[in-house]
């Protein structure tokens, strides 16, 4: 099982396919296994070398319980450590903020803290602006209630498979609580990443996602930003309904200049 080491924190990753490298970064409470389960790997590995990463605190990566370990610059450094371990100097990045946040946020963090690594970005369901505390506090309380409450929230989507339910149930809730506490109390917003995002960017969001208007407005600040609102889906289903999102992703990737192929 391959790991990269970022200052003592082991980050698990997998590699599939061949072609221009594309990082796949899952969202909060999930793991890289969902990329397989939802068909993203099968759809994309024929044209790209996929680098799937378990974010710190998730999957089989290390799960520190120290709040400071989850500052966004550490998440960006984790991606950089994986790419360095694979001798990949630059890559496309695809992060989806299923489960309320994180996957797309790591894309903004990469643009802010390691701006030379990403040559194009696909960011789903995520805004670089700090989340409203009225939303953050209930999420923190849910995490403190335990893993059963977390699973119940996901099951409300109607799309949770037995394997996803098992992965959700295996989460380290102390690690997730530390991560969310960092986001609430100490983490600066990522809005200042926007001036650095001069690469091609696809911003995907469910038409019924509460962040839709904010993301659409923000997309207009990006010189190469493309905004897509996917009809009939909300925040959680934005990733789970891969049948609706994959066509947009493949069309966008097909327009990109090809970096060095391994």
C-alpha angles and dihedrals in degrees: 000000000000122000135178118209120226108184093317098322112111115220117199120216142168131206126213134173134358136269135061107358118256122186115216113203119185127213136255117306093008135092139220090267091079090067087065096041095050094048100250094122094049091047097047109030094080091067103026144044098239119211108195116194132195104216117231109275091030142083112346096331118108116282112212116193093208112107092215090061090072101060109135094245088064091054090051090048090052090059090047091050092052093049090048091051088054094044090240110146097188137010145173113256129217118182126167122196098219112157094039101299152336110085095074092034089061087058091057089046090052090052090049102042103025104023096165095059101067118067094178135002136216109190121182128197096346138117124191091225120101114266120253111263090227086068098037098055097056089048091054091049090050091054091050090052090065143250096300091065090048092053091048091056092052092046088059087076090067090223102089113126123206091254093051090047089053092050092049090050091053094059120126099236094193090058092047091048090052090051094049092045089056090052092050104041111024114010115105117222119262098228091115088066090072098080088054094051098092093134122096109284132190112199112197124188137162113255088234096045112121089226094056099103093044093050093046091052092046092050089065089065091063117087092213099027123138118192124203126179110197111217122239101014136101132208099287095042092050089088100027093057093066090158087071100039104040095069090056091047095050093048091051094047091050090061095055126102109250117247121206112312118223 
